[in-house]
């Protein structure tokens, strides 16, 4: 009887140690991030009603960590979408978001070599 109890306790201890090592290794994977990539979300016209759900889902599913970005979602919202800008301002209080300035008025000049 004593041998049976020791065997059961040994098996449970082995399972516990295996779980501990497994959870430690899985948590270490998420710490390896920020490889310099940026996650930029360009908001098309007339999609401001879906913006909040998309951003919440991005952070709930831990997309920035899985893509090894810096953890911030950068939003490109045109200036004429006032509703999307208001939604982004409220979500900035909960999530790491940065609204990029509208660059539609900037003229790029590339020199061909």
C-alpha positions, -999 to +999 in steps of 0.1 A: +000+000+000+028+023+009+045+016-025+013+024-044+010+058-027+047+066-034+042+056-070+011+078-074+029+108-058+059+103-080+038+103-111+019+134-100+052+152-092+066+143-126+035+156-143+037+188-122+074+194-131+067+187-168+039+213-167+061+238-150+089+235-176+064+236-204+048+268-191+082+284-185+093+277-221+060+289-236+063+322-216+099+327-228+088+326-265+066+357-260+095+377-245+114+374-278+099+402-296+105+437-311+126+428-341+119+462-355+087+455-374+058+478-372+021+468-376+004+496-396-034+494-401-047+516-429-083+524-424-103+525-456-132+549-461-165+541-445-151+514-422-151+533-390-180+513-376-158+482-377-126+498-364-132+492-327-139+455-332-109+450-354-085+467-329-099+449-299-096+416-317-060+424-327-050+428-291-072+399-277-055+375-302-021+390-294-013+397-330+015+422-324+033+396-302+028+368-328+042+391-355+071+401-333+064+438-336+071+465-310+036+459-295+021+491-309-005+493-337-001+523-359-033+536-375-035+555-408-068+573-407-078+600-433-087+634-418-122+633-432-131+603-410-140+621-377-158+590-363-127+568-368-105+594-351-128+596-321-128+558-318-090+557-320-087+583-293-109+563-269-091+531-277-057+548-271-066+549-234-069+510-233-044+498-259-010+510-273-022+528-304-006+556-324-025+575-350-002+585-378-006+619-394-024+621-427+002+622-454-021+627-484-008+662-489+029+653-489+046+651-523+074+625-525+102+631-549+124+600-557+156+605-576+161+577-601+197+566-603 
